[in-house]
Protein backbone atom coordinates (compact mmCIF):
# COMPACT_ATOMS: atom_id res chain seq x y z
CA UNK A 1 0.00 0.00 0.00
CA UNK A 2 1.39 3.44 -0.76
CA UNK A 3 2.21 5.40 2.38
CA UNK A 4 3.14 9.10 2.38
CA UNK A 5 4.64 10.25 5.69
CA UNK A 6 6.67 13.19 6.98
CA UNK A 7 8.72 12.72 10.16
CA UNK A 8 9.81 15.31 12.73
CA UNK A 9 11.45 14.66 16.09
CA UNK A 10 14.06 15.98 18.50
CA UNK A 11 15.46 12.48 19.12
CA UNK A 12 15.44 10.14 16.11
CA UNK A 13 16.82 7.11 18.00
CA UNK A 14 14.89 3.94 17.15
CA UNK A 15 12.59 5.43 14.54
CA UNK A 16 11.10 5.50 11.98
CA UNK A 17 9.64 2.01 12.15
CA UNK A 18 6.74 0.24 10.52
CA UNK A 19 4.88 -2.15 12.82
CA UNK A 20 2.80 -4.85 11.14
CA UNK A 21 -0.16 -6.63 12.71
CA UNK A 22 -1.52 -9.30 10.38
CA UNK A 23 -4.98 -10.77 11.04
CA UNK A 24 -6.91 -13.53 9.33
CA UNK A 25 -9.74 -16.01 9.90
CA UNK A 26 -9.18 -19.27 11.76
CA UNK A 27 -10.93 -22.62 11.21
CA UNK A 28 -14.12 -21.34 12.88
CA UNK A 29 -14.16 -17.99 11.04
CA UNK A 30 -12.89 -15.94 14.00
CA UNK A 31 -10.58 -13.05 13.15
CA UNK A 32 -7.29 -13.92 14.91
CA UNK A 33 -3.76 -12.54 14.84
CA UNK A 34 -1.51 -14.25 12.29
CA UNK A 35 1.67 -12.37 13.11
CA UNK A 36 3.43 -9.28 14.40
CA UNK A 37 6.62 -7.73 13.09
CA UNK A 38 8.55 -4.47 12.92
CA UNK A 39 11.26 -3.01 10.71
CA UNK A 40 13.18 0.27 10.61
CA UNK A 41 12.38 2.39 7.56
CA UNK A 42 15.54 3.16 5.54
CA UNK A 43 16.56 6.83 5.66
CA UNK A 44 18.68 6.83 2.49
CA UNK A 45 16.93 7.70 -0.79
CA UNK A 46 16.34 4.86 -3.23
CA UNK A 47 14.61 1.51 -3.47
CA UNK A 48 14.98 -0.78 -0.45
CA UNK A 49 13.66 -4.28 0.20
CA UNK A 50 13.26 -5.59 3.76
CA UNK A 51 12.14 -9.01 5.00
CA UNK A 52 10.32 -8.96 8.34
CA UNK A 53 10.24 -12.03 10.58
CA UNK A 54 6.70 -12.41 11.94
CA UNK A 55 5.79 -13.90 15.33
CA UNK A 56 2.67 -14.58 17.40
CA UNK A 57 2.32 -14.68 21.20
CA UNK A 58 1.51 -18.07 22.71
CA UNK A 59 -0.43 -19.14 25.78
CA UNK A 60 1.68 -20.17 28.74
CA UNK A 61 -0.03 -23.52 29.37
CA UNK A 62 -1.64 -26.35 27.36
CA UNK A 63 -5.01 -25.72 29.06
CA UNK A 64 -4.96 -22.05 28.03
CA UNK A 65 -4.02 -23.06 24.47
CA UNK A 66 -6.96 -25.48 24.30
CA UNK A 67 -9.43 -22.94 25.71
CA UNK A 68 -8.23 -20.19 23.36
CA UNK A 69 -8.54 -22.54 20.36
CA UNK A 70 -12.17 -23.39 21.20
CA UNK A 71 -13.22 -19.82 22.06
CA UNK A 72 -11.32 -18.15 19.20
CA UNK A 73 -9.71 -15.72 21.63
CA UNK A 74 -6.00 -16.19 21.03
CA UNK A 75 -3.30 -14.19 22.85
CA UNK A 76 -2.49 -10.84 21.23
CA UNK A 77 -0.77 -7.58 22.14
CA UNK A 78 -3.05 -4.68 23.08
CA UNK A 79 -0.35 -2.05 22.46
CA UNK A 80 1.65 -2.03 19.18
CA UNK A 81 4.54 -0.31 21.00
CA UNK A 82 5.39 -3.69 22.53
CA UNK A 83 6.37 -4.93 19.06
CA UNK A 84 8.36 -1.79 18.15
CA UNK A 85 10.30 -1.32 21.39
CA UNK A 86 11.05 -4.86 22.43
CA UNK A 87 11.29 -3.90 26.11
CA UNK A 88 9.57 -6.49 28.28
CA UNK A 89 9.24 -8.94 25.39
CA UNK A 90 11.95 -11.23 26.76
CA UNK A 91 9.38 -12.68 29.18
CA UNK A 92 6.73 -13.16 26.49
CA UNK A 93 6.40 -16.59 24.89
CA UNK A 94 6.21 -16.25 21.09
CA UNK A 95 6.29 -18.56 18.07
CA UNK A 96 7.80 -17.77 14.67
CA UNK A 97 5.10 -17.37 12.03
CA UNK A 98 6.77 -16.75 8.66
CA UNK A 99 8.01 -13.67 6.85
CA UNK A 100 6.66 -10.56 5.11
CA UNK A 101 8.69 -8.73 2.45
CA UNK A 102 8.26 -4.97 2.06
CA UNK A 103 9.63 -2.75 -0.68
CA UNK A 104 10.37 0.92 0.11
CA UNK A 105 10.84 3.77 -2.36
CA UNK A 106 12.38 6.53 -0.27
CA UNK A 107 12.73 10.06 -1.65
N, C-alpha and C positions, 0 to 999 in steps of 0.2 A: 504494500500500500504506500502511496506517496505521502511523505511527511515533510512539512515545511516548518522549521523551528528556528528561533533565534534565542541564543543563550546569553545571560549576563549574570555575573557573580563576582564577589570579592575574594572568594577562595575556590579555585577550580579543582581542588584535590578530589579525585574519585568520581568526577562527572565529565562529560555527559554519559549517561548510560541508557540503554533501552532494556526494560524489564518485560519479559514475555510471560503471559499466563494463558495457557492453551486449555480449552475446555472442549468436551465432546460427550456424546451419549454413551451410556454403558449398556449392558445386556437388557436391562429393564426399561431403557429410555430415559433414565435420569441424567441430567447434565452434571458431569463430574470433571474434576481437574485431570488433565492428561499430562501436564508438565509445566514446570517453571524454569526460567533461565534468565540470565542477564549478560550483557556484553557492553563494553565501553565503545562509544561511537568514535571513529577515527577523526582526528582534528586536521589532518593534512588533506588538501584538496586532491580529488581524483576518485577513481573507482576502487572500492574496497569490498572484499568478500570475507565474512566472518561465519564460523560454524559455532553454534551455541549448544553446549551439552545441557539437556533437559533432565529434570528430576522431579519426583513427587514425594511428598511426606508419607510416611507409613505409620500405622497404628503400632503401639508399643507391645501389644499382646495378641495372641491368636484369637482370643474371645472378642476383643475389640475389632479385629479384622473381619471376623465372621459377622458380627452385628452390623458393621458399616457396609458390608457387601449386601446384606439383605435389605437394609433400610435405604441404601443409596446415598448415605451421608458419609462420604469419605473424608479423611483429614485434608485440610487445606489451610493456607496462610490467610489471615484476615488483613494483614498489612503488607503491601508489595515492597516496602522498604526492607523487610526481612531478607528478601531475595537479593536486593541491590547491595546492602551493606555487609551481610555475612556475619555480623556480630550476633552471638547467641545461637548461631546455626550449628555449632559443633556438638550441641546436645540434642539436636533434632535428628531423628532417624529418617533417612531418605533412601529412595531407590532410583537408579538411573533409568531414564525413560526415553532414550533416543537423542536425536540431534535435529536442530533447525538451522538452515543456512540462510543468511541475510546478505543482501548486496546493497552497499551504500554508494551513492554518488554525492560526494561532498564538494561544495563550491567555496 
